[in-house]
């Protein structure tokens, strides 16, 4: 517990001002603290967030999930957003976004598969196709 950092008055005022409307993620990033530390301090101060259940997803992240989850799945979206696959699947479910059951392969994916099929095990190819950046091909 040697890394304990006490809250100063300026940080407390910042938390009181922004926690109710912007949530723990915003406050944590601004104050260079963990979200858990912000949450505990807010609770200690009697502060409540007015954000909805999934407040820790930004509007941009929600747009990204809606756009890419159906086509690329939870692994791709989780890697791009820096979140767990379980979190992405839960959020997608709450947004009523489903993974497409019929995924069409684009030309770059087919070329990648042709290049590596027989040289790599399919279990090595599949995750790579989900996360591969084909923009440089």
PyMOL commands that place a pseudoatom at each C-alpha (Angstrom):
pseudoatom trace, name=CA, resn=UNK, resi=1, chain=A, elem=C, hetatm=0, pos=[0.000, 0.000, 0.000]
pseudoatom trace, name=CA, resn=UNK, resi=2, chain=A, elem=C, hetatm=0, pos=[3.009, 2.276, -0.388]
pseudoatom trace, name=CA, resn=UNK, resi=3, chain=A, elem=C, hetatm=0, pos=[1.534, 3.758, -3.582]
pseudoatom trace, name=CA, resn=UNK, resi=4, chain=A, elem=C, hetatm=0, pos=[-1.473, 5.305, -1.898]
pseudoatom trace, name=CA, resn=UNK, resi=5, chain=A, elem=C, hetatm=0, pos=[-2.165, 8.781, -3.187]
pseudoatom trace, name=CA, resn=UNK, resi=6, chain=A, elem=C, hetatm=0, pos=[-4.362, 11.051, -1.108]
pseudoatom trace, name=CA, resn=UNK, resi=7, chain=A, elem=C, hetatm=0, pos=[-6.990, 13.235, -2.721]
pseudoatom trace, name=CA, resn=UNK, resi=8, chain=A, elem=C, hetatm=0, pos=[-6.308, 16.957, -2.647]
pseudoatom trace, name=CA, resn=UNK, resi=9, chain=A, elem=C, hetatm=0, pos=[-8.964, 19.660, -2.572]
pseudoatom trace, name=CA, resn=UNK, resi=10, chain=A, elem=C, hetatm=0, pos=[-8.616, 20.461, -6.282]
pseudoatom trace, name=CA, resn=UNK, resi=11, chain=A, elem=C, hetatm=0, pos=[-9.149, 16.809, -7.248]
pseudoatom trace, name=CA, resn=UNK, resi=12, chain=A, elem=C, hetatm=0, pos=[-12.155, 16.506, -4.953]
pseudoatom trace, name=CA, resn=UNK, resi=13, chain=A, elem=C, hetatm=0, pos=[-13.709, 19.628, -6.474]
pseudoatom trace, name=CA, resn=UNK, resi=14, chain=A, elem=C, hetatm=0, pos=[-13.073, 18.260, -9.970]
pseudoatom trace, name=CA, resn=UNK, resi=15, chain=A, elem=C, hetatm=0, pos=[-14.698, 14.955, -9.014]
pseudoatom trace, name=CA, resn=UNK, resi=16, chain=A, elem=C, hetatm=0, pos=[-17.733, 16.727, -7.525]
pseudoatom trace, name=CA, resn=UNK, resi=17, chain=A, elem=C, hetatm=0, pos=[-18.110, 18.867, -10.646]
pseudoatom trace, name=CA, resn=UNK, resi=18, chain=A, elem=C, hetatm=0, pos=[-17.730, 16.189, -13.314]
pseudoatom trace, name=CA, resn=UNK, resi=19, chain=A, elem=C, hetatm=0, pos=[-18.515, 12.767, -11.802]
pseudoatom trace, name=CA, resn=UNK, resi=20, chain=A, elem=C, hetatm=0, pos=[-22.307, 13.210, -11.822]
pseudoatom trace, name=CA, resn=UNK, resi=21, chain=A, elem=C, hetatm=0, pos=[-22.472, 14.071, -15.529]
pseudoatom trace, name=CA, resn=UNK, resi=22, chain=A, elem=C, hetatm=0, pos=[-19.336, 12.576, -17.090]
pseudoatom trace, name=CA, resn=UNK, resi=23, chain=A, elem=C, hetatm=0, pos=[-18.761, 9.490, -14.936]
pseudoatom trace, name=CA, resn=UNK, resi=24, chain=A, elem=C, hetatm=0, pos=[-15.775, 7.675, -13.513]
pseudoatom trace, name=CA, resn=UNK, resi=25, chain=A, elem=C, hetatm=0, pos=[-13.948, 7.064, -16.794]
pseudoatom trace, name=CA, resn=UNK, resi=26, chain=A, elem=C, hetatm=0, pos=[-13.683, 10.766, -17.617]
pseudoatom trace, name=CA, resn=UNK, resi=27, chain=A, elem=C, hetatm=0, pos=[-12.647, 11.760, -14.092]
pseudoatom trace, name=CA, resn=UNK, resi=28, chain=A, elem=C, hetatm=0, pos=[-10.113, 8.920, -13.867]
pseudoatom trace, name=CA, resn=UNK, resi=29, chain=A, elem=C, hetatm=0, pos=[-8.485, 9.877, -17.162]
pseudoatom trace, name=CA, resn=UNK, resi=30, chain=A, elem=C, hetatm=0, pos=[-8.300, 13.552, -16.263]
pseudoatom trace, name=CA, resn=UNK, resi=31, chain=A, elem=C, hetatm=0, pos=[-6.914, 12.977, -12.779]
pseudoatom trace, name=CA, resn=UNK, resi=32, chain=A, elem=C, hetatm=0, pos=[-4.631, 10.078, -13.773]
pseudoatom trace, name=CA, resn=UNK, resi=33, chain=A, elem=C, hetatm=0, pos=[-6.322, 7.743, -11.300]
pseudoatom trace, name=CA, resn=UNK, resi=34, chain=A, elem=C, hetatm=0, pos=[-7.974, 4.374, -11.643]
pseudoatom trace, name=CA, resn=UNK, resi=35, chain=A, elem=C, hetatm=0, pos=[-11.702, 4.173, -12.180]
pseudoatom trace, name=CA, resn=UNK, resi=36, chain=A, elem=C, hetatm=0, pos=[-11.963, 2.147, -8.977]
pseudoatom trace, name=CA, resn=UNK, resi=37, chain=A, elem=C, hetatm=0, pos=[-10.266, 4.943, -7.005]
pseudoatom trace, name=CA, resn=UNK, resi=38, chain=A, elem=C, hetatm=0, pos=[-12.633, 7.524, -8.497]
pseudoatom trace, name=CA, resn=UNK, resi=39, chain=A, elem=C, hetatm=0, pos=[-15.665, 5.367, -7.793]
pseudoatom trace, name=CA, resn=UNK, resi=40, chain=A, elem=C, hetatm=0, pos=[-14.638, 4.784, -4.172]
pseudoatom trace, name=CA, resn=UNK, resi=41, chain=A, elem=C, hetatm=0, pos=[-13.930, 8.470, -3.563]
pseudoatom trace, name=CA, resn=UNK, resi=42, chain=A, elem=C, hetatm=0, pos=[-17.235, 9.467, -5.168]
pseudoatom trace, name=CA, resn=UNK, resi=43, chain=A, elem=C, hetatm=0, pos=[-19.059, 6.968, -2.996]
pseudoatom trace, name=CA, resn=UNK, resi=44, chain=A, elem=C, hetatm=0, pos=[-17.242, 8.280, 0.080]
pseudoatom trace, name=CA, resn=UNK, resi=45, chain=A, elem=C, hetatm=0, pos=[-18.353, 11.823, -0.830]
pseudoatom trace, name=CA, resn=UNK, resi=46, chain=A, elem=C, hetatm=0, pos=[-21.929, 10.726, -1.520]
pseudoatom trace, name=CA, resn=UNK, resi=47, chain=A, elem=C, hetatm=0, pos=[-21.665, 11.554, -5.226]
pseudoatom trace, name=CA, resn=UNK, resi=48, chain=A, elem=C, hetatm=0, pos=[-23.852, 9.695, -7.696]
pseudoatom trace, name=CA, resn=UNK, resi=49, chain=A, elem=C, hetatm=0, pos=[-23.524, 9.454, -11.434]
pseudoatom trace, name=CA, resn=UNK, resi=50, chain=A, elem=C, hetatm=0, pos=[-26.586, 10.506, -13.408]
pseudoatom trace, name=CA, resn=UNK, resi=51, chain=A, elem=C, hetatm=0, pos=[-25.471, 8.454, -16.364]
pseudoatom trace, name=CA, resn=UNK, resi=52, chain=A, elem=C, hetatm=0, pos=[-27.300, 5.332, -17.486]
pseudoatom trace, name=CA, resn=UNK, resi=53, chain=A, elem=C, hetatm=0, pos=[-26.184, 1.777, -16.792]
pseudoatom trace, name=CA, resn=UNK, resi=54, chain=A, elem=C, hetatm=0, pos=[-23.684, 1.613, -19.657]
pseudoatom trace, name=CA, resn=UNK, resi=55, chain=A, elem=C, hetatm=0, pos=[-22.271, 5.082, -19.062]
pseudoatom trace, name=CA, resn=UNK, resi=56, chain=A, elem=C, hetatm=0, pos=[-18.716, 3.963, -19.519]
pseudoatom trace, name=CA, resn=UNK, resi=57, chain=A, elem=C, hetatm=0, pos=[-19.185, 3.500, -23.278]
pseudoatom trace, name=CA, resn=UNK, resi=58, chain=A, elem=C, hetatm=0, pos=[-18.692, 6.688, -25.248]
pseudoatom trace, name=CA, resn=UNK, resi=59, chain=A, elem=C, hetatm=0, pos=[-21.018, 7.550, -28.129]
pseudoatom trace, name=CA, resn=UNK, resi=60, chain=A, elem=C, hetatm=0, pos=[-18.110, 6.865, -30.501]
pseudoatom trace, name=CA, resn=UNK, resi=61, chain=A, elem=C, hetatm=0, pos=[-17.628, 3.390, -29.006]
pseudoatom trace, name=CA, resn=UNK, resi=62, chain=A, elem=C, hetatm=0, pos=[-21.329, 2.626, -29.410]
pseudoatom trace, name=CA, resn=UNK, resi=63, chain=A, elem=C, hetatm=0, pos=[-21.201, 3.681, -33.070]
pseudoatom trace, name=CA, resn=UNK, resi=64, chain=A, elem=C, hetatm=0, pos=[-18.119, 1.495, -33.548]
pseudoatom trace, name=CA, resn=UNK, resi=65, chain=A, elem=C, hetatm=0, pos=[-19.883, -1.510, -31.982]
pseudoatom trace, name=CA, resn=UNK, resi=66, chain=A, elem=C, hetatm=0, pos=[-22.966, -1.021, -34.142]
pseudoatom trace, name=CA, resn=UNK, resi=67, chain=A, elem=C, hetatm=0, pos=[-20.835, -0.756, -37.269]
pseudoatom trace, name=CA, resn=UNK, resi=68, chain=A, elem=C, hetatm=0, pos=[-18.253, -3.499, -36.731]
pseudoatom trace, name=CA, resn=UNK, resi=69, chain=A, elem=C, hetatm=0, pos=[-19.723, -6.061, -34.318]
pseudoatom trace, name=CA, resn=UNK, resi=70, chain=A, elem=C, hetatm=0, pos=[-22.108, -7.580, -36.886]
pseudoatom trace, name=CA, resn=UNK, resi=71, chain=A, elem=C, hetatm=0, pos=[-19.302, -8.029, -39.418]
pseudoatom trace, name=CA, resn=UNK, resi=72, chain=A, elem=C, hetatm=0, pos=[-16.152, -8.570, -37.364]
pseudoatom trace, name=CA, resn=UNK, resi=73, chain=A, elem=C, hetatm=0, pos=[-17.405, -9.901, -34.032]
pseudoatom trace, name=CA, resn=UNK, resi=74, chain=A, elem=C, hetatm=0, pos=[-16.482, -9.359, -30.411]
pseudoatom trace, name=CA, resn=UNK, resi=75, chain=A, elem=C, hetatm=0, pos=[-12.789, -10.195, -30.720]
pseudoatom trace, name=CA, resn=UNK, resi=76, chain=A, elem=C, hetatm=0, pos=[-12.099, -7.530, -33.336]
pseudoatom trace, name=CA, resn=UNK, resi=77, chain=A, elem=C, hetatm=0, pos=[-14.183, -4.869, -31.568]
pseudoatom trace, name=CA, resn=UNK, resi=78, chain=A, elem=C, hetatm=0, pos=[-12.674, -5.708, -28.169]
pseudoatom trace, name=CA, resn=UNK, resi=79, chain=A, elem=C, hetatm=0, pos=[-9.140, -5.366, -29.527]
pseudoatom trace, name=CA, resn=UNK, resi=80, chain=A, elem=C, hetatm=0, pos=[-9.895, -2.057, -31.230]
pseudoatom trace, name=CA, resn=UNK, resi=81, chain=A, elem=C, hetatm=0, pos=[-11.663, -0.562, -28.178]
pseudoatom trace, name=CA, resn=UNK, resi=82, chain=A, elem=C, hetatm=0, pos=[-9.362, -2.051, -25.549]
pseudoatom trace, name=CA, resn=UNK, resi=83, chain=A, elem=C, hetatm=0, pos=[-12.171, -3.893, -23.784]
pseudoatom trace, name=CA, resn=UNK, resi=84, chain=A, elem=C, hetatm=0, pos=[-12.962, -7.511, -22.990]
pseudoatom trace, name=CA, resn=UNK, resi=85, chain=A, elem=C, hetatm=0, pos=[-14.924, -9.662, -25.404]
pseudoatom trace, name=CA, resn=UNK, resi=86, chain=A, elem=C, hetatm=0, pos=[-17.502, -10.337, -22.677]
pseudoatom trace, name=CA, resn=UNK, resi=87, chain=A, elem=C, hetatm=0, pos=[-18.027, -6.609, -22.195]
pseudoatom trace, name=CA, resn=UNK, resi=88, chain=A, elem=C, hetatm=0, pos=[-18.454, -6.095, -25.939]
pseudoatom trace, name=CA, resn=UNK, resi=89, chain=A, elem=C, hetatm=0, pos=[-20.920, -8.989, -26.255]
pseudoatom trace, name=CA, resn=UNK, resi=90, chain=A, elem=C, hetatm=0, pos=[-22.944, -7.680, -23.304]
pseudoatom trace, name=CA, resn=UNK, resi=91, chain=A, elem=C, hetatm=0, pos=[-23.030, -4.176, -24.739]
pseudoatom trace, name=CA, resn=UNK, resi=92, chain=A, elem=C, hetatm=0, pos=[-23.946, -5.463, -28.210]
pseudoatom trace, name=CA, resn=UNK, resi=93, chain=A, elem=C, hetatm=0, pos=[-26.782, -7.487, -26.688]
pseudoatom trace, name=CA, resn=UNK, resi=94, chain=A, elem=C, hetatm=0, pos=[-28.081, -4.420, -24.821]
pseudoatom trace, name=CA, resn=UNK, resi=95, chain=A, elem=C, hetatm=0, pos=[-27.953, -2.464, -28.098]
pseudoatom trace, name=CA, resn=UNK, resi=96, chain=A, elem=C, hetatm=0, pos=[-29.720, -5.369, -29.860]
pseudoatom trace, name=CA, resn=UNK, resi=97, chain=A, elem=C, hetatm=0, pos=[-26.824, -5.692, -32.270]
pseudoatom trace, name=CA, resn=UNK, resi=98, chain=A, elem=C, hetatm=0, pos=[-26.248, -9.236, -33.493]
pseudoatom trace, name=CA, resn=UNK, resi=99, chain=A, elem=C, hetatm=0, pos=[-23.357, -10.892, -35.251]
pseudoatom trace, name=CA, resn=UNK, resi=100, chain=A, elem=C, hetatm=0, pos=[-24.192, -11.493, -38.902]
pseudoatom trace, name=CA, resn=UNK, resi=101, chain=A, elem=C, hetatm=0, pos=[-24.708, -15.184, -39.578]
pseudoatom trace, name=CA, resn=UNK, resi=102, chain=A, elem=C, hetatm=0, pos=[-23.677, -14.792, -43.204]
pseudoatom trace, name=CA, resn=UNK, resi=103, chain=A, elem=C, hetatm=0, pos=[-20.293, -13.152, -43.420]
pseudoatom trace, name=CA, resn=UNK, resi=104, chain=A, elem=C, hetatm=0, pos=[-19.055, -12.355, -46.878]
pseudoatom trace, name=CA, resn=UNK, resi=105, chain=A, elem=C, hetatm=0, pos=[-15.318, -12.473, -47.458]
pseudoatom trace, name=CA, resn=UNK, resi=106, chain=A, elem=C, hetatm=0, pos=[-13.723, -9.546, -49.223]
pseudoatom trace, name=CA, resn=UNK, resi=107, chain=A, elem=C, hetatm=0, pos=[-10.969, -9.932, -51.823]
pseudoatom trace, name=CA, resn=UNK, resi=108, chain=A, elem=C, hetatm=0, pos=[-8.172, -9.125, -49.381]
pseudoatom trace, name=CA, resn=UNK, resi=109, chain=A, elem=C, hetatm=0, pos=[-9.369, -11.747, -46.904]
pseudoatom trace, name=CA, resn=UNK, resi=110, chain=A, elem=C, hetatm=0, pos=[-9.558, -14.354, -49.666]
pseudoatom trace, name=CA, resn=UNK, resi=111, chain=A, elem=C, hetatm=0, pos=[-6.041, -13.422, -50.838]
pseudoatom trace, name=CA, resn=UNK, resi=112, chain=A, elem=C, hetatm=0, pos=[-4.742, -13.736, -47.271]
pseudoatom trace, name=CA, resn=UNK, resi=113, chain=A, elem=C, hetatm=0, pos=[-6.377, -17.130, -46.884]
pseudoatom trace, name=CA, resn=UNK, resi=114, chain=A, elem=C, hetatm=0, pos=[-4.936, -18.360, -50.185]
pseudoatom trace, name=CA, resn=UNK, resi=115, chain=A, elem=C, hetatm=0, pos=[-1.477, -17.158, -49.168]
pseudoatom trace, name=CA, resn=UNK, resi=116, chain=A, elem=C, hetatm=0, pos=[-1.429, -18.904, -45.781]
pseudoatom trace, name=CA, resn=UNK, resi=117, chain=A, elem=C, hetatm=0, pos=[-3.728, -21.931, -46.215]
pseudoatom trace, name=CA, resn=UNK, resi=118, chain=A, elem=C, hetatm=0, pos=[-1.613, -25.057, -45.972]
pseudoatom trace, name=CA, resn=UNK, resi=119, chain=A, elem=C, hetatm=0, pos=[1.282, -23.102, -44.447]
pseudoatom trace, name=CA, resn=UNK, resi=120, chain=A, elem=C, hetatm=0, pos=[-0.429, -22.212, -41.177]
pseudoatom trace, name=CA, resn=UNK, resi=121, chain=A, elem=C, hetatm=0, pos=[-2.911, -24.125, -39.078]
pseudoatom trace, name=CA, resn=UNK, resi=122, chain=A, elem=C, hetatm=0, pos=[-6.513, -22.897, -39.551]
pseudoatom trace, name=CA, resn=UNK, resi=123, chain=A, elem=C, hetatm=0, pos=[-6.619, -21.973, -35.854]
pseudoatom trace, name=CA, resn=UNK, resi=124, chain=A, elem=C, hetatm=0, pos=[-3.794, -19.503, -36.588]
pseudoatom trace, name=CA, resn=UNK, resi=125, chain=A, elem=C, hetatm=0, pos=[-5.452, -18.105, -39.693]
pseudoatom trace, name=CA, resn=UNK, resi=126, chain=A, elem=C, hetatm=0, pos=[-8.945, -17.513, -38.285]
pseudoatom trace, name=CA, resn=UNK, resi=127, chain=A, elem=C, hetatm=0, pos=[-8.059, -15.028, -35.530]
pseudoatom trace, name=CA, resn=UNK, resi=128, chain=A, elem=C, hetatm=0, pos=[-5.693, -13.238, -37.874]
pseudoatom trace, name=CA, resn=UNK, resi=129, chain=A, elem=C, hetatm=0, pos=[-8.418, -12.722, -40.464]
pseudoatom trace, name=CA, resn=UNK, resi=130, chain=A, elem=C, hetatm=0, pos=[-10.651, -11.146, -37.784]
pseudoatom trace, name=CA, resn=UNK, resi=131, chain=A, elem=C, hetatm=0, pos=[-7.976, -8.662, -36.739]
pseudoatom trace, name=CA, resn=UNK, resi=132, chain=A, elem=C, hetatm=0, pos=[-5.774, -8.293, -39.816]
pseudoatom trace, name=CA, resn=UNK, resi=133, chain=A, elem=C, hetatm=0, pos=[-5.292, -4.787, -41.172]
pseudoatom trace, name=CA, resn=UNK, resi=134, chain=A, elem=C, hetatm=0, pos=[-5.797, -5.219, -44.899]
pseudoatom trace, name=CA, resn=UNK, resi=135, chain=A, elem=C, hetatm=0, pos=[-5.310, -1.533, -45.727]
pseudoatom trace, name=CA, resn=UNK, resi=136, chain=A, elem=C, hetatm=0, pos=[-1.644, -2.010, -46.650]
pseudoatom trace, name=CA, resn=UNK, resi=137, chain=A, elem=C, hetatm=0, pos=[-2.291, -4.885, -49.096]
for i in range(1, 137): cmd.bond("trace and resi %d" % i, "trace and resi %d" % (i + 1))
show_as sticks, trace
zoom trace
